[in-house]
Amino acid sequence: MRKIVTLVCVECLARNYKIKKNVLSTKKMQLNKYCPTCQKTTVHKETR
Ligand SMILES: [Zn+2]
């Protein structure tokens, strides 16, 4: 099964990305992604 998780920038809390995640790998994800609000690459965490 997959679920869709939203990734939020930890600096400005903008919801920039939605990704499909395989439920089998249920570690909390933290990704470095470009945030258009911060205009730089920041850490994005998943929310639920
Ligand atoms: Zn940001």
mmCIF file of the protein (N, C-alpha, C, O) and its ligand, coordinates in Angstrom:
data_MODEL
# 
_entry.id   MODEL 
# 
loop_
_entity.id 
_entity.type 
_entity.pdbx_number_of_molecules 
1 polymer     1 
2 non-polymer 1 
# 
_entity_poly.entity_id                      1 
_entity_poly.type                           'polypeptide(L)' 
_entity_poly.nstd_linkage                   no 
_entity_poly.nstd_monomer                   no 
_entity_poly.pdbx_seq_one_letter_code       MRKIVTLVCVECLARNYKIKKNVLSTKKMQLNKYCPTCQKTTVHKETR 
_entity_poly.pdbx_seq_one_letter_code_can   MRKIVTLVCVECLARNYKIKKNVLSTKKMQLNKYCPTCQKTTVHKETR 
_entity_poly.pdbx_strand_id                 A 
# 
loop_
_entity_poly_seq.entity_id 
_entity_poly_seq.num 
_entity_poly_seq.mon_id 
_entity_poly_seq.hetero 
1 1  MET n 
1 2  ARG n 
1 3  LYS n 
1 4  ILE n 
1 5  VAL n 
1 6  THR n 
1 7  LEU n 
1 8  VAL n 
1 9  CYS n 
1 10 VAL n 
1 11 GLU n 
1 12 CYS n 
1 13 LEU n 
1 14 ALA n 
1 15 ARG n 
1 16 ASN n 
1 17 TYR n 
1 18 LYS n 
1 19 ILE n 
1 20 LYS n 
1 21 LYS n 
1 22 ASN n 
1 23 VAL n 
1 24 LEU n 
1 25 SER n 
1 26 THR n 
1 27 LYS n 
1 28 LYS n 
1 29 MET n 
1 30 GLN n 
1 31 LEU n 
1 32 ASN n 
1 33 LYS n 
1 34 TYR n 
1 35 CYS n 
1 36 PRO n 
1 37 THR n 
1 38 CYS n 
1 39 GLN n 
1 40 LYS n 
1 41 THR n 
1 42 THR n 
1 43 VAL n 
1 44 HIS n 
1 45 LYS n 
1 46 GLU n 
1 47 THR n 
1 48 ARG n 
# 
loop_
_struct_asym.id 
_struct_asym.entity_id 
A 1 
B 2 
# 
loop_
_chem_comp.id 
_chem_comp.type 
_chem_comp.mon_nstd_flag 
ALA 'L-peptide linking' y 
ARG 'L-peptide linking' y 
ASN 'L-peptide linking' y 
CYS 'L-peptide linking' y 
GLN 'L-peptide linking' y 
GLU 'L-peptide linking' y 
HIS 'L-peptide linking' y 
ILE 'L-peptide linking' y 
LEU 'L-peptide linking' y 
LYS 'L-peptide linking' y 
MET 'L-peptide linking' y 
PRO 'L-peptide linking' y 
SER 'L-peptide linking' y 
THR 'L-peptide linking' y 
TYR 'L-peptide linking' y 
VAL 'L-peptide linking' y 
ZN  non-polymer         . 
# 
_pdbx_entity_nonpoly.entity_id   2 
_pdbx_entity_nonpoly.name        ? 
_pdbx_entity_nonpoly.comp_id     ZN 
# 
_pdbx_nonpoly_scheme.asym_id         B 
_pdbx_nonpoly_scheme.entity_id       2 
_pdbx_nonpoly_scheme.mon_id          ZN 
_pdbx_nonpoly_scheme.ndb_seq_num     1 
_pdbx_nonpoly_scheme.pdb_seq_num     101 
_pdbx_nonpoly_scheme.auth_seq_num    101 
_pdbx_nonpoly_scheme.pdb_mon_id      ZN 
_pdbx_nonpoly_scheme.auth_mon_id     ZN 
_pdbx_nonpoly_scheme.pdb_strand_id   A 
_pdbx_nonpoly_scheme.pdb_ins_code    . 
# 
loop_
_atom_site.group_PDB 
_atom_site.id 
_atom_site.type_symbol 
_atom_site.label_atom_id 
_atom_site.label_alt_id 
_atom_site.label_comp_id 
_atom_site.label_asym_id 
_atom_site.label_entity_id 
_atom_site.label_seq_id 
_atom_site.pdbx_PDB_ins_code 
_atom_site.Cartn_x 
_atom_site.Cartn_y 
_atom_site.Cartn_z 
_atom_site.occupancy 
_atom_site.B_iso_or_equiv 
_atom_site.pdbx_formal_charge 
_atom_site.auth_seq_id 
_atom_site.auth_comp_id 
_atom_site.auth_asym_id 
_atom_site.auth_atom_id 
_atom_site.pdbx_PDB_model_num 
ATOM   1   N  N  . MET A 1 1  ? 0.826  -1.209 0.000  1.00 0.00 ? 1   MET A N  1 
ATOM   2   C  CA . MET A 1 1  ? 0.000  0.000  0.000  1.00 0.00 ? 1   MET A CA 1 
ATOM   3   C  C  . MET A 1 1  ? 0.854  1.251  0.000  1.00 0.00 ? 1   MET A C  1 
ATOM   4   O  O  . MET A 1 1  ? 1.975  1.258  0.510  1.00 0.00 ? 1   MET A O  1 
ATOM   5   N  N  . ARG A 1 2  ? 0.324  2.277  -0.564 1.00 0.00 ? 2   ARG A N  1 
ATOM   6   C  CA . ARG A 1 2  ? 1.032  3.546  -0.566 1.00 0.00 ? 2   ARG A CA 1 
ATOM   7   C  C  . ARG A 1 2  ? 0.192  4.574  0.145  1.00 0.00 ? 2   ARG A C  1 
ATOM   8   O  O  . ARG A 1 2  ? -1.031 4.454  0.215  1.00 0.00 ? 2   ARG A O  1 
ATOM   9   N  N  . LYS A 1 3  ? 0.829  5.555  0.655  1.00 0.00 ? 3   LYS A N  1 
ATOM   10  C  CA . LYS A 1 3  ? 0.086  6.700  1.136  1.00 0.00 ? 3   LYS A CA 1 
ATOM   11  C  C  . LYS A 1 3  ? 0.783  7.953  0.654  1.00 0.00 ? 3   LYS A C  1 
ATOM   12  O  O  . LYS A 1 3  ? 1.972  7.953  0.336  1.00 0.00 ? 3   LYS A O  1 
ATOM   13  N  N  . ILE A 1 4  ? 0.019  9.001  0.612  1.00 0.00 ? 4   ILE A N  1 
ATOM   14  C  CA . ILE A 1 4  ? 0.571  10.270 0.162  1.00 0.00 ? 4   ILE A CA 1 
ATOM   15  C  C  . ILE A 1 4  ? 0.935  11.087 1.388  1.00 0.00 ? 4   ILE A C  1 
ATOM   16  O  O  . ILE A 1 4  ? 0.103  11.316 2.265  1.00 0.00 ? 4   ILE A O  1 
ATOM   17  N  N  . VAL A 1 5  ? 2.158  11.514 1.440  1.00 0.00 ? 5   VAL A N  1 
ATOM   18  C  CA . VAL A 1 5  ? 2.579  12.343 2.559  1.00 0.00 ? 5   VAL A CA 1 
ATOM   19  C  C  . VAL A 1 5  ? 2.957  13.722 2.025  1.00 0.00 ? 5   VAL A C  1 
ATOM   20  O  O  . VAL A 1 5  ? 3.444  13.873 0.905  1.00 0.00 ? 5   VAL A O  1 
ATOM   21  N  N  . THR A 1 6  ? 2.719  14.688 2.847  1.00 0.00 ? 6   THR A N  1 
ATOM   22  C  CA . THR A 1 6  ? 3.068  16.057 2.510  1.00 0.00 ? 6   THR A CA 1 
ATOM   23  C  C  . THR A 1 6  ? 4.379  16.397 3.191  1.00 0.00 ? 6   THR A C  1 
ATOM   24  O  O  . THR A 1 6  ? 4.596  16.085 4.362  1.00 0.00 ? 6   THR A O  1 
ATOM   25  N  N  . LEU A 1 7  ? 5.243  17.042 2.432  1.00 0.00 ? 7   LEU A N  1 
ATOM   26  C  CA . LEU A 1 7  ? 6.515  17.466 2.996  1.00 0.00 ? 7   LEU A CA 1 
ATOM   27  C  C  . LEU A 1 7  ? 6.458  18.962 3.263  1.00 0.00 ? 7   LEU A C  1 
ATOM   28  O  O  . LEU A 1 7  ? 6.125  19.751 2.379  1.00 0.00 ? 7   LEU A O  1 
ATOM   29  N  N  . VAL A 1 8  ? 6.783  19.337 4.479  1.00 0.00 ? 8   VAL A N  1 
ATOM   30  C  CA . VAL A 1 8  ? 6.768  20.753 4.834  1.00 0.00 ? 8   VAL A CA 1 
ATOM   31  C  C  . VAL A 1 8  ? 8.184  21.214 5.141  1.00 0.00 ? 8   VAL A C  1 
ATOM   32  O  O  . VAL A 1 8  ? 8.993  20.494 5.727  1.00 0.00 ? 8   VAL A O  1 
ATOM   33  N  N  . CYS A 1 9  ? 8.441  22.419 4.728  1.00 0.00 ? 9   CYS A N  1 
ATOM   34  C  CA . CYS A 1 9  ? 9.712  23.064 5.046  1.00 0.00 ? 9   CYS A CA 1 
ATOM   35  C  C  . CYS A 1 9  ? 9.764  23.338 6.543  1.00 0.00 ? 9   CYS A C  1 
ATOM   36  O  O  . CYS A 1 9  ? 8.814  23.887 7.101  1.00 0.00 ? 9   CYS A O  1 
ATOM   37  N  N  . VAL A 1 10 ? 10.851 22.966 7.199  1.00 0.00 ? 10  VAL A N  1 
ATOM   38  C  CA . VAL A 1 10 ? 10.913 23.161 8.643  1.00 0.00 ? 10  VAL A CA 1 
ATOM   39  C  C  . VAL A 1 10 ? 11.197 24.614 9.003  1.00 0.00 ? 10  VAL A C  1 
ATOM   40  O  O  . VAL A 1 10 ? 11.045 25.000 10.162 1.00 0.00 ? 10  VAL A O  1 
ATOM   41  N  N  . GLU A 1 11 ? 11.597 25.410 8.052  1.00 0.00 ? 11  GLU A N  1 
ATOM   42  C  CA . GLU A 1 11 ? 11.904 26.808 8.375  1.00 0.00 ? 11  GLU A CA 1 
ATOM   43  C  C  . GLU A 1 11 ? 10.687 27.704 8.232  1.00 0.00 ? 11  GLU A C  1 
ATOM   44  O  O  . GLU A 1 11 ? 10.443 28.543 9.100  1.00 0.00 ? 11  GLU A O  1 
ATOM   45  N  N  . CYS A 1 12 ? 9.915  27.551 7.160  1.00 0.00 ? 12  CYS A N  1 
ATOM   46  C  CA . CYS A 1 12 ? 8.760  28.427 6.961  1.00 0.00 ? 12  CYS A CA 1 
ATOM   47  C  C  . CYS A 1 12 ? 7.446  27.666 7.006  1.00 0.00 ? 12  CYS A C  1 
ATOM   48  O  O  . CYS A 1 12 ? 6.377  28.271 6.925  1.00 0.00 ? 12  CYS A O  1 
ATOM   49  N  N  . LEU A 1 13 ? 7.511  26.362 7.132  1.00 0.00 ? 13  LEU A N  1 
ATOM   50  C  CA . LEU A 1 13 ? 6.332  25.499 7.228  1.00 0.00 ? 13  LEU A CA 1 
ATOM   51  C  C  . LEU A 1 13 ? 5.461  25.515 5.981  1.00 0.00 ? 13  LEU A C  1 
ATOM   52  O  O  . LEU A 1 13 ? 4.283  25.165 6.045  1.00 0.00 ? 13  LEU A O  1 
ATOM   53  N  N  . ALA A 1 14 ? 6.016  25.908 4.872  1.00 0.00 ? 14  ALA A N  1 
ATOM   54  C  CA . ALA A 1 14 ? 5.281  25.815 3.614  1.00 0.00 ? 14  ALA A CA 1 
ATOM   55  C  C  . ALA A 1 14 ? 5.181  24.356 3.196  1.00 0.00 ? 14  ALA A C  1 
ATOM   56  O  O  . ALA A 1 14 ? 6.119  23.576 3.360  1.00 0.00 ? 14  ALA A O  1 
ATOM   57  N  N  . ARG A 1 15 ? 4.017  24.007 2.650  1.00 0.00 ? 15  ARG A N  1 
ATOM   58  C  CA . ARG A 1 15 ? 3.830  22.635 2.190  1.00 0.00 ? 15  ARG A CA 1 
ATOM   59  C  C  . ARG A 1 15 ? 4.207  22.576 0.727  1.00 0.00 ? 15  ARG A C  1 
ATOM   60  O  O  . ARG A 1 15 ? 3.403  22.903 -0.146 1.00 0.00 ? 15  ARG A O  1 
ATOM   61  N  N  . ASN A 1 16 ? 5.392  22.173 0.471  1.00 0.00 ? 16  ASN A N  1 
ATOM   62  C  CA . ASN A 1 16 ? 5.918  22.315 -0.879 1.00 0.00 ? 16  ASN A CA 1 
ATOM   63  C  C  . ASN A 1 16 ? 5.757  21.072 -1.730 1.00 0.00 ? 16  ASN A C  1 
ATOM   64  O  O  . ASN A 1 16 ? 5.613  21.173 -2.948 1.00 0.00 ? 16  ASN A O  1 
ATOM   65  N  N  . TYR A 1 17 ? 5.780  19.916 -1.119 1.00 0.00 ? 17  TYR A N  1 
ATOM   66  C  CA . TYR A 1 17 ? 5.817  18.700 -1.920 1.00 0.00 ? 17  TYR A CA 1 
ATOM   67  C  C  . TYR A 1 17 ? 4.843  17.685 -1.370 1.00 0.00 ? 17  TYR A C  1 
ATOM   68  O  O  . TYR A 1 17 ? 4.618  17.586 -0.164 1.00 0.00 ? 17  TYR A O  1 
ATOM   69  N  N  . LYS A 1 18 ? 4.265  16.926 -2.307 1.00 0.00 ? 18  LYS A N  1 
ATOM   70  C  CA . LYS A 1 18 ? 3.504  15.748 -1.918 1.00 0.00 ? 18  LYS A CA 1 
ATOM   71  C  C  . LYS A 1 18 ? 4.168  14.563 -2.590 1.00 0.00 ? 18  LYS A C  1 
ATOM   72  O  O  . LYS A 1 18 ? 4.429  14.582 -3.793 1.00 0.00 ? 18  LYS A O  1 
ATOM   73  N  N  . ILE A 1 19 ? 4.433  13.554 -1.823 1.00 0.00 ? 19  ILE A N  1 
ATOM   74  C  CA . ILE A 1 19 ? 5.077  12.380 -2.383 1.00 0.00 ? 19  ILE A CA 1 
ATOM   75  C  C  . ILE A 1 19 ? 4.265  11.149 -2.015 1.00 0.00 ? 19  ILE A C  1 
ATOM   76  O  O  . ILE A 1 19 ? 3.554  11.119 -1.011 1.00 0.00 ? 19  ILE A O  1 
ATOM   77  N  N  . LYS A 1 20 ? 4.395  10.150 -2.850 1.00 0.00 ? 20  LYS A N  1 
ATOM   78  C  CA . LYS A 1 20 ? 3.815  8.861  -2.527 1.00 0.00 ? 20  LYS A CA 1 
ATOM   79  C  C  . LYS A 1 20 ? 4.877  8.045  -1.829 1.00 0.00 ? 20  LYS A C  1 
ATOM   80  O  O  . LYS A 1 20 ? 6.009  7.938  -2.300 1.00 0.00 ? 20  LYS A O  1 
ATOM   81  N  N  . LYS A 1 21 ? 4.508  7.479  -0.715 1.00 0.00 ? 21  LYS A N  1 
ATOM   82  C  CA . LYS A 1 21 ? 5.460  6.730  0.062  1.00 0.00 ? 21  LYS A CA 1 
ATOM   83  C  C  . LYS A 1 21 ? 4.993  5.302  0.201  1.00 0.00 ? 21  LYS A C  1 
ATOM   84  O  O  . LYS A 1 21 ? 3.810  5.031  0.406  1.00 0.00 ? 21  LYS A O  1 
ATOM   85  N  N  . ASN A 1 22 ? 5.921  4.414  0.090  1.00 0.00 ? 22  ASN A N  1 
ATOM   86  C  CA . ASN A 1 22 ? 5.628  3.018  0.366  1.00 0.00 ? 22  ASN A CA 1 
ATOM   87  C  C  . ASN A 1 22 ? 5.521  2.831  1.879  1.00 0.00 ? 22  ASN A C  1 
ATOM   88  O  O  . ASN A 1 22 ? 6.445  3.166  2.619  1.00 0.00 ? 22  ASN A O  1 
ATOM   89  N  N  . VAL A 1 23 ? 4.404  2.301  2.324  1.00 0.00 ? 23  VAL A N  1 
ATOM   90  C  CA . VAL A 1 23 ? 4.153  2.185  3.762  1.00 0.00 ? 23  VAL A CA 1 
ATOM   91  C  C  . VAL A 1 23 ? 5.150  1.247  4.435  1.00 0.00 ? 23  VAL A C  1 
ATOM   92  O  O  . VAL A 1 23 ? 5.391  1.341  5.639  1.00 0.00 ? 23  VAL A O  1 
ATOM   93  N  N  . LEU A 1 24 ? 5.717  0.356  3.659  1.00 0.00 ? 24  LEU A N  1 
ATOM   94  C  CA . LEU A 1 24 ? 6.654  -0.590 4.258  1.00 0.00 ? 24  LEU A CA 1 
ATOM   95  C  C  . LEU A 1 24 ? 7.899  0.088  4.793  1.00 0.00 ? 24  LEU A C  1 
ATOM   96  O  O  . LEU A 1 24 ? 8.523  -0.408 5.732  1.00 0.00 ? 24  LEU A O  1 
ATOM   97  N  N  . SER A 1 25 ? 8.261  1.198  4.216  1.00 0.00 ? 25  SER A N  1 
ATOM   98  C  CA . SER A 1 25 ? 9.420  1.921  4.743  1.00 0.00 ? 25  SER A CA 1 
ATOM   99  C  C  . SER A 1 25 ? 8.910  3.113  5.534  1.00 0.00 ? 25  SER A C  1 
ATOM   100 O  O  . SER A 1 25 ? 8.885  4.239  5.037  1.00 0.00 ? 25  SER A O  1 
ATOM   101 N  N  . THR A 1 26 ? 8.509  2.859  6.750  1.00 0.00 ? 26  THR A N  1 
ATOM   102 C  CA . THR A 1 26 ? 7.792  3.877  7.513  1.00 0.00 ? 26  THR A CA 1 
ATOM   103 C  C  . THR A 1 26 ? 8.698  4.664  8.444  1.00 0.00 ? 26  THR A C  1 
ATOM   104 O  O  . THR A 1 26 ? 8.252  5.157  9.480  1.00 0.00 ? 26  THR A O  1 
ATOM   105 N  N  . LYS A 1 27 ? 9.936  4.781  8.089  1.00 0.00 ? 27  LYS A N  1 
ATOM   106 C  CA . LYS A 1 27 ? 10.741 5.724  8.858  1.00 0.00 ? 27  LYS A CA 1 
ATOM   107 C  C  . LYS A 1 27 ? 10.268 7.138  8.568  1.00 0.00 ? 27  LYS A C  1 
ATOM   108 O  O  . LYS A 1 27 ? 9.808  7.447  7.469  1.00 0.00 ? 27  LYS A O  1 
ATOM   109 N  N  . LYS A 1 28 ? 10.388 7.974  9.557  1.00 0.00 ? 28  LYS A N  1 
ATOM   110 C  CA . LYS A 1 28 ? 10.094 9.386  9.335  1.00 0.00 ? 28  LYS A CA 1 
ATOM   111 C  C  . LYS A 1 28 ? 11.105 9.937  8.345  1.00 0.00 ? 28  LYS A C  1 
ATOM   112 O  O  . LYS A 1 28 ? 12.316 9.783  8.499  1.00 0.00 ? 28  LYS A O  1 
ATOM   113 N  N  . MET A 1 29 ? 10.574 10.568 7.347  1.00 0.00 ? 29  MET A N  1 
ATOM   114 C  CA . MET A 1 29 ? 11.462 11.017 6.306  1.00 0.00 ? 29  MET A CA 1 
ATOM   115 C  C  . MET A 1 29 ? 11.854 12.459 6.503  1.00 0.00 ? 29  MET A C  1 
ATOM   116 O  O  . MET A 1 29 ? 11.052 13.286 6.936  1.00 0.00 ? 29  MET A O  1 
ATOM   117 N  N  . GLN A 1 30 ? 13.075 12.746 6.185  1.00 0.00 ? 30  GLN A N  1 
ATOM   118 C  CA . GLN A 1 30 ? 13.555 14.117 6.162  1.00 0.00 ? 30  GLN A CA 1 
ATOM   119 C  C  . GLN A 1 30 ? 14.358 14.276 4.890  1.00 0.00 ? 30  GLN A C  1 
ATOM   120 O  O  . GLN A 1 30 ? 15.350 13.580 4.674  1.00 0.00 ? 30  GLN A O  1 
ATOM   121 N  N  . LEU A 1 31 ? 13.932 15.176 4.072  1.00 0.00 ? 31  LEU A N  1 
ATOM   122 C  CA . LEU A 1 31 ? 14.575 15.332 2.787  1.00 0.00 ? 31  LEU A CA 1 
ATOM   123 C  C  . LEU A 1 31 ? 15.047 16.762 2.617  1.00 0.00 ? 31  LEU A C  1 
ATOM   124 O  O  . LEU A 1 31 ? 14.401 17.711 3.060  1.00 0.00 ? 31  LEU A O  1 
ATOM   125 N  N  . ASN A 1 32 ? 16.167 16.888 1.977  1.00 0.00 ? 32  ASN A N  1 
ATOM   126 C  CA . ASN A 1 32 ? 16.601 18.220 1.589  1.00 0.00 ? 32  ASN A CA 1 
ATOM   127 C  C  . ASN A 1 32 ? 15.997 18.550 0.241  1.00 0.00 ? 32  ASN A C  1 
ATOM   128 O  O  . ASN A 1 32 ? 16.271 17.897 -0.766 1.00 0.00 ? 32  ASN A O  1 
ATOM   129 N  N  . LYS A 1 33 ? 15.159 19.593 0.248  1.00 0.00 ? 33  LYS A N  1 
ATOM   130 C  CA . LYS A 1 33 ? 14.450 19.975 -0.969 1.00 0.00 ? 33  LYS A CA 1 
ATOM   131 C  C  . LYS A 1 33 ? 14.518 21.481 -1.094 1.00 0.00 ? 33  LYS A C  1 
ATOM   132 O  O  . LYS A 1 33 ? 14.720 22.213 -0.125 1.00 0.00 ? 33  LYS A O  1 
ATOM   133 N  N  . TYR A 1 34 ? 14.338 21.913 -2.334 1.00 0.00 ? 34  TYR A N  1 
ATOM   134 C  CA . TYR A 1 34 ? 14.317 23.351 -2.563 1.00 0.00 ? 34  TYR A CA 1 
ATOM   135 C  C  . TYR A 1 34 ? 12.985 23.927 -2.106 1.00 0.00 ? 34  TYR A C  1 
ATOM   136 O  O  . TYR A 1 34 ? 11.930 23.411 -2.474 1.00 0.00 ? 34  TYR A O  1 
ATOM   137 N  N  . CYS A 1 35 ? 13.022 24.971 -1.321 1.00 0.00 ? 35  CYS A N  1 
ATOM   138 C  CA . CYS A 1 35 ? 11.804 25.645 -0.883 1.00 0.00 ? 35  CYS A CA 1 
ATOM   139 C  C  . CYS A 1 35 ? 11.694 26.976 -1.615 1.00 0.00 ? 35  CYS A C  1 
ATOM   140 O  O  . CYS A 1 35 ? 12.565 27.833 -1.463 1.00 0.00 ? 35  CYS A O  1 
ATOM   141 N  N  . PRO A 1 36 ? 10.651 27.164 -2.400 1.00 0.00 ? 36  PRO A N  1 
ATOM   142 C  CA . PRO A 1 36 ? 10.516 28.430 -3.133 1.00 0.00 ? 36  PRO A CA 1 
ATOM   143 C  C  . PRO A 1 36 ? 10.244 29.611 -2.218 1.00 0.00 ? 36  PRO A C  1 
ATOM   144 O  O  . PRO A 1 36 ? 10.539 30.749 -2.581 1.00 0.00 ? 36  PRO A O  1 
ATOM   145 N  N  . THR A 1 37 ? 9.694  29.367 -1.054 1.00 0.00 ? 37  THR A N  1 
ATOM   146 C  CA . THR A 1 37 ? 9.446  30.463 -0.122 1.00 0.00 ? 37  THR A CA 1 
ATOM   147 C  C  . THR A 1 37 ? 10.748 30.954 0.508  1.00 0.00 ? 37  THR A C  1 
ATOM   148 O  O  . THR A 1 37 ? 11.012 32.155 0.571  1.00 0.00 ? 37  THR A O  1 
ATOM   149 N  N  . CYS A 1 38 ? 11.550 30.002 0.970  1.00 0.00 ? 38  CYS A N  1 
ATOM   150 C  CA . CYS A 1 38 ? 12.852 30.370 1.542  1.00 0.00 ? 38  CYS A CA 1 
ATOM   151 C  C  . CYS A 1 38 ? 13.878 30.668 0.458  1.00 0.00 ? 38  CYS A C  1 
ATOM   152 O  O  . CYS A 1 38 ? 14.907 31.284 0.735  1.00 0.00 ? 38  CYS A O  1 
ATOM   153 N  N  . GLN A 1 39 ? 13.614 30.244 -0.761 1.00 0.00 ? 39  GLN A N  1 
ATOM   154 C  CA . GLN A 1 39 ? 14.515 30.394 -1.892 1.00 0.00 ? 39  GLN A CA 1 
ATOM   155 C  C  . GLN A 1 39 ? 15.873 29.764 -1.638 1.00 0.00 ? 39  GLN A C  1 
ATOM   156 O  O  . GLN A 1 39 ? 16.916 30.297 -2.016 1.00 0.00 ? 39  GLN A O  1 
ATOM   157 N  N  . LYS A 1 40 ? 15.825 28.626 -0.995 1.00 0.00 ? 40  LYS A N  1 
ATOM   158 C  CA . LYS A 1 40 ? 17.040 27.848 -0.806 1.00 0.00 ? 40  LYS A CA 1 
ATOM   159 C  C  . LYS A 1 40 ? 16.638 26.420 -0.485 1.00 0.00 ? 40  LYS A C  1 
ATOM   160 O  O  . LYS A 1 40 ? 15.457 26.117 -0.314 1.00 0.00 ? 40  LYS A O  1 
ATOM   161 N  N  . THR A 1 41 ? 17.607 25.571 -0.408 1.00 0.00 ? 41  THR A N  1 
ATOM   162 C  CA . THR A 1 41 ? 17.326 24.189 -0.052 1.00 0.00 ? 41  THR A CA 1 
ATOM   163 C  C  . THR A 1 41 ? 17.240 24.074 1.455  1.00 0.00 ? 41  THR A C  1 
ATOM   164 O  O  . THR A 1 41 ? 18.148 24.489 2.176  1.00 0.00 ? 41  THR A O  1 
ATOM   165 N  N  . THR A 1 42 ? 16.143 23.510 1.921  1.00 0.00 ? 42  THR A N  1 
ATOM   166 C  CA . THR A 1 42 ? 15.948 23.353 3.360  1.00 0.00 ? 42  THR A CA 1 
ATOM   167 C  C  . THR A 1 42 ? 15.540 21.919 3.645  1.00 0.00 ? 42  THR A C  1 
ATOM   168 O  O  . THR A 1 42 ? 15.271 21.140 2.730  1.00 0.00 ? 42  THR A O  1 
ATOM   169 N  N  . VAL A 1 43 ? 15.498 21.586 4.905  1.00 0.00 ? 43  VAL A N  1 
ATOM   170 C  CA . VAL A 1 43 ? 15.013 20.271 5.326  1.00 0.00 ? 43  VAL A CA 1 
ATOM   171 C  C  . VAL A 1 43 ? 13.498 20.276 5.264  1.00 0.00 ? 43  VAL A C  1 
ATOM   172 O  O  . VAL A 1 43 ? 12.844 21.199 5.751  1.00 0.00 ? 43  VAL A O  1 
ATOM   173 N  N  . HIS A 1 44 ? 12.953 19.243 4.666  1.00 0.00 ? 44  HIS A N  1 
ATOM   174 C  CA . HIS A 1 44 ? 11.508 19.074 4.615  1.00 0.00 ? 44  HIS A CA 1 
ATOM   175 C  C  . HIS A 1 44 ? 11.137 17.805 5.367  1.00 0.00 ? 44  HIS A C  1 
ATOM   176 O  O  . HIS A 1 44 ? 11.728 16.745 5.161  1.00 0.00 ? 44  HIS A O  1 
ATOM   177 N  N  . LYS A 1 45 ? 10.165 17.931 6.227  1.00 0.00 ? 45  LYS A N  1 
ATOM   178 C  CA . LYS A 1 45 ? 9.709  16.790 7.002  1.00 0.00 ? 45  LYS A CA 1 
ATOM   179 C  C  . LYS A 1 45 ? 8.316  16.397 6.569  1.00 0.00 ? 45  LYS A C  1 
ATOM   180 O  O  . LYS A 1 45 ? 7.558  17.220 6.058  1.00 0.00 ? 45  LYS A O  1 
ATOM   181 N  N  . GLU A 1 46 ? 7.985  15.146 6.774  1.00 0.00 ? 46  GLU A N  1 
ATOM   182 C  CA . GLU A 1 46 ? 6.636  14.711 6.431  1.00 0.00 ? 46  GLU A CA 1 
ATOM   183 C  C  . GLU A 1 46 ? 5.657  15.083 7.540  1.00 0.00 ? 46  GLU A C  1 
ATOM   184 O  O  . GLU A 1 46 ? 6.013  15.093 8.718  1.00 0.00 ? 46  GLU A O  1 
ATOM   185 N  N  . THR A 1 47 ? 4.451  15.382 7.159  1.00 0.00 ? 47  THR A N  1 
ATOM   186 C  CA . THR A 1 47 ? 3.404  15.623 8.131  1.00 0.00 ? 47  THR A CA 1 
ATOM   187 C  C  . THR A 1 47 ? 2.306  14.604 7.890  1.00 0.00 ? 47  THR A C  1 
ATOM   188 O  O  . THR A 1 47 ? 2.353  13.841 6.924  1.00 0.00 ? 47  THR A O  1 
ATOM   189 N  N  . ARG A 1 48 ? 1.348  14.596 8.747  1.00 0.00 ? 48  ARG A N  1 
ATOM   190 C  CA . ARG A 1 48 ? 0.211  13.732 8.482  1.00 0.00 ? 48  ARG A CA 1 
ATOM   191 C  C  . ARG A 1 48 ? -1.086 14.474 8.706  1.00 0.00 ? 48  ARG A C  1 
ATOM   192 O  O  . ARG A 1 48 ? -2.163 13.903 8.530  1.00 0.00 ? 48  ARG A O  1 
HETATM 193 ZN ZN . ZN  B 2 .  ? 10.779 27.271 3.481  1.00 0.00 2 101 ZN  A ZN 1 
# 
